[in-house]
């Protein structure tokens, strides 16, 4: 029996390619997916690579027999592919279960490294680092929960001081001067996402790194480390960790048509840049992240990274033109009733992300989406879907008025989104708005 349309989002998983996704949609009232910032389907080549790994590389990568050697080779190739995607070296890549683990690993490392440095200084094993008290972490106030909640947990447990720097209500970016102004002698980490998951606004990470590099040359104490969560940027814009100048960069597979697995770029793990494991066990991942490797998912991540490296210009161009067409159609249909929540002077945004409110007292985002017959999207971050119908704190932080933020829809297009899809979605929104306004 066919699934009801209401069940669609529950059954759509990352194993749908754009082709099979659209075919499946046709059986479900022709639903159109525009929530690619939440998750993406797998590319056909990624599925093939995972299948090959499941069939031929089932052995333990630490073993010498053929299936184990095949697994080891696939992991090594994937490490090369992921490194190439972010402009790093293979030895800079540590595979993790996902972005949440990678982000936790960075914040845990910063605090532990600070503690060890202080202890070494007290014991006379190294020079005085000039830092007193708790380690200090700086982050923007629009970070993903896997950064924000970890920092809050460390503060609550008395393990770190934390400063959340608010983004500008003019640019929706965290401003470089505001970040640098918060640096203290005991600051050990600055964590600023590369692009926001709701607004798509790209943060000035490279400029922050340049300023921190100058600061570190002047400081006698422990150097400030810089981390960026690049989950939303990868596969949409060019990302080069060396050009950015970061010490850590988080990689999340299911945002760029890979499976739900992640990686952490570390600029010289354990040598130039500290990395303190949270898990202990076997010697996998050079002891930084032990546990028998998940070969099929790592192989899928590597293949998806290879596709990004080869096709990024094409992906970016298509998504940008599709997003611009979406905005044009929305303006043409809704005219003065439309407000774009991610258009800020001087700020660049991701090529695929449109955060928009249709103005009206009965047009709250959740209400619009629940009455649409074709559009599948979200009002904001998927990880906040249980927060009720409250306006997004991200949008409020960016200066969007509460009544406008309450009506927000995050429409994020993908590699396979067509102009016909856009036309259908705008028509669906128009009909839904007429329905809801008629019920007023």
N, C-alpha and C positions, 0 to 999 in steps of 0.2 A: 504494500500500500504506500502511495506517495506521501512524503512528509508534508505537513501543513507549512504554509509560508512562515508562520510564527516560530516554527521549529528550525528554520533555516540556519540562523546564526549559531545554533547549538551544534549542528552537524557539520558545518563547513570547517574543515581542518586544513592544515598546511600542505596536504598532499594534492590539492587541486591546482592544476596549471590554469593559466588564463583560459585556454581552449576548453578544457573540461569544466572549468568554473562556469563559463557562459552556457555550455551545454546543460549543465546541472540547473542553472538558473532558469532555462527555458521550461524545465519541468516544474518549476516552483514559481508560477506567476511571473516569470521573466524578471526576477529580482536582479538589481544592478548593484554591485559592490563598490562602495567608495569609502572604504575604511582601511586603506593600505598602510596608514601610519600605525594601526593597531597590530596588524599581521599581514603577511603576504602568502599566497599559494607557492608551491614549489615549481620551479622551472622543470620542464621535461628532462633536460640533461642532468639536473640534480637528482631526480628520481632514479634515472638510469644508473648514476654513480652509486647511489645508496644501495640499489638492488644488487649491483656488482659486488659491493662490499659485503652485503649480507650473504651472498652465495659463495664468493671466492675468498673473502678475507675474514672469515669467521674465527680464525686462530688468535691466540694471545699474541699481541705485538712484541712481547718480550721473549717469545719462543723462536726457535731456529727453523722449525719445519715450514713447509711451503705456505700453508694458510696463515701462519704467523708472520712470515717474511712479507707476504703480500699485504697484510694489515699494516706492518711497519712502513712499507713503501708508500702506501696510500696516505698514511698520517704525515709522513715526511713531505710528500707532494702538496698536501693540503696546507701544511705550515708555510711552505714556499708561496703558495697562491695567496694565502691570507696576508702574509707579509708584503707581497708585491702590491696588493690592493691598497694598503695603508702606507706605502712608502718606507717600510722597515726591512729588517733582516729576519730570516727564519728563526734565529735564536731569540728574537725579541717577542715571539708569539707564545703565549701560554693558553692552552685550551681550557675552557671552563664549561659548566653546565648552562650558562646563559649570562646575560648582562647583569642580572641582580648579583650573582656570585662574583663577577668581575668587579663590580662597584664596591661590594663589601670587602673584597680582598684589598683594594686600594686604601680604603679608609682604615681598615685594620692594620695594614702595613705602616701607614703614616704614624699612627699612635704608637705602635710597637717599636718602630725605628727611633722615634723620639725618646721613648722610655729607655731603650738600650743605650742610646747615645749619652743620655744624662747619667746613667749608671756607670758607663765606661769613664766619663769625665770625673765622676766622684771618686772612682777607684784609681785615678791617675793613669789610666790606660790610653788616654787620648787628651787632646787639648780641650780646654773649657769651651763649651759650645755657647756660653752666654745666655742660655735659656733657663728660666726658672718657672716653677709651677707646672700647670697642665699643658699638654700640647694643644695648639690652637688651630682649628680648621675653618677655612673660609669657603662658602658656597653661595651660589645665587639663590634667591627665594623662589625660583621656578624650576628647580631641579626635579628629576624623576624621584619617586618615592624610594628607590633603591639607593639613592644618595641621601636624600633628605631625612628619611626615617632612621638610617644608620647613624647619621650625625646626631640626631636628636636622642637616640638611644645612648650613644657615647656620652653626651652631655648629661643626660638623666642619671647615668650610672657614675658620674663623677670622674670619667676617664678622659674627657676633653672639654675644652671651651670651644664654642661654635659661634660663628657670626654668619648670618644669612644676609647677603647684600641685596637690597631690593632692586629690581629692574627699573629703568627709567619709564615713566608714564608717557614720555614723548616718543622714545625709540623702541620700547619694549625689550631693549637689550640691557644687560648688566654693563655699566660703564666702567672702562678701564680705571679711571681715576678713583672711582668709588671702591673698587676692589683693592687697589694699591694702598689707599688710605687706611684700610683695616689691618694691614700687615703689622704684626707685633714681633718682638724678639723671639717669642715662643711659637710663632706661626710655622706649622710643619707642612701644610697642604692647602692648595687652592683647587677646588673642583667646580668647573663651569662647563655645562653641556655645550656641545658644538652647535646644535640646533634644537629649538624647543618643539616638543611633540604636539602641542596644541596650536600654536601660532605659526610654527615653521620659521620663526625669526632666527637668523644665524648670529651667534654670539662672537665677540671679538677675541677669540681665544689666542690667536697669533700675537695680537698686540699685548695681551696680558702676559704671555710668555716672554716677550721682548723686555717688558718692564721688570718682570721677576728676575730675568737673567742679569740685568743691570744691578738690581738689588742684591742678588746673591754674591756678586763680585765685591760689594761693599760690606757685606755682613761677615763678621767673624764667627757667628754662631751657625747652628745647623741650617743648611740651605732649605729654601722653600721649594717643595715639589709641586708640580702642576699636573692635574688630571682632567681629561675631558671625556664625557660620555658621548660617543659618536653614533649612538644607536640610530637616530633619525636621519643622520646625514649620509651614511654609507649607502651607496647604490643610487643616490640622487644628485650629489655634488662631489667634486673631487676632494679627496681627503688624503693629506700627506702628513704623517705624524712628525717627520723631520722638519718640514717647512713650518708647521705649527709651532714646533719647539717643545712639545709636551713630554713629560716623563711617562705618563700612562694614558692609554686610549682604549676605551671599552668598545667591543665589537659584538653586535647582536644579530645572529643569523636570520631570524624569522622576520626581520625588517627588510631584507634584500633577497627574498625568494629562496632562502636556505632553510634548513630545519631548525627546530628550537634548541639551539646550542649556541655557545658564545666563545669569545676569546678575549684576552687582554694583551694589548701591546705594552711592553715595558722596554724602555730605552736602556738596554744592557742589564737584564735582570740579575740582581745579586752582585753586580760589579759597579757600573756607573749609577744604577738606580736600585734602591733597596726593594726587596720583595719578601715578605714574611708569610709563610704558609698558614692557612687556617686549619688545614686538614693534615693528618699524619698517617702514613701507611707505607706503601711500596715506594719505589723510587721514580715513578712515572712523572713526566713533565719536569724532570730534573729536581724532584722533590718539592717543587713549588706548588704542585696540585696533584698529589698522589691519587691512585685509583686506576684500575685497568681501563685503558682508553676506550671510549665509545666510537669505535672505528667507523661504522656506517654514517653516523651523524657528522663526525669530523670530516669524512670524505665528502659528504654533501655540502658542508660549509666551504670546503676548498673549491669545489666545482662552482658554487655560486659566486665565490670571490673571483675566480677566473673569468666568469661571464661579466662581472662588473668591470674588471680591468679592461676587457676587450671591447665592451659595448657602452661604456658610461656616457659618452657623448650622445649616442643615439637615444639611450634611455632618458637622459636629462632633457634633450630637445623635445622628445615626444610628450613627456609629462608637462613641461612648461607650456607648450602650445595648447595642450588639452585643458590645463588649468586656466589659462587665459581665456580660452573659449568658454569655459564654464562661467567665469566671472562676467564675461560680456553678455551671455545669455541671461544670467541672473539679473543683471542691471537692466537689460531690455524688458524683461517681464515684470519685475517688481519696482523698477524706477526708484522713487524716493522712499520706498519702504525697506530698502536694503542697506545694511551696514556691514562693511568688511572689518573684522576684528583683528586683522593681521596686516593692515596697510599702515606702515609707520615711516615718516620721513627719514631718509638716510639709512634705513635698515634693509638688508637683503633677506629674502625669505626662500624657503625650499621651493623647488620648481613644481611640486605636486600638491601643495597644501593650501586649502582655502577655508578660512574660518569666517563664517558669515552668520549674521542674525537677520531674520525677516521680522520687521518691527510690527508689533501689535499686541494687545493685552492678552490674547488667547493663543499666541504663537510661541509658547515656550518650546525649546528644542526637543525635549523628551516627548511633548505632546505631538509635535509635527512628525517626528520619526515614527511614533507608534501608530499614526494614521496614514502614513505613506504606504502605497501598495507595491512599490517597486524598489525604492531606495533603501539600501543597507548602509548606514553610516553611524556615527556616534556624536554625542554632544561634547566629547573631550577624550581624555585618556581612558583607555579600556580598563586600566587598573583602578580607576575611580568610579566604575560603573555602579558600585554599591553605596555611593555617597548620597543617594537620593536625588532630589530635583534641585539641589542648591546650585547657584551659579558657580562656574569654574573659578577657583582661587587664582589660577594662572591669569585668566582674563581680567579679573579684578585687580591683580597686581600690576597689569599692564595699563590700567587706567580706564578700562571699559566700564561704563555705568552698569550697575547691578541689573536694572531692568533690560538692558541690551544683552548683557552676558547670559541672562536666563534664557534667551531665545537662540543661543549660539548653536550652530551645527558645524562640526568639523568634517569637511568633505576632502578626502585625500585620494587622488587618482593614482593609477598604476600604469605599468608598462603596456597593458593591453586595453586600457580604457579608451573608448572611441568617441568621436563627436556625436555619433548616434546615441551612445550611452548618455552623454551629457544632455542631449535634447530630451531624451526620455525622462531623465531625472528632473530636469527643470519643469517639464510638463507635470510630472508627479507632484512636485512641490507646489506648483500653481493650483492644481486641483485640490490638494490637501489644505492649502491656505484658504481657498474659497469655502471649503467644507467647514473648517474651524471658525471662520469669521461668520458664516451663516448660522452657526450654533450659538453665537454670542447673544 
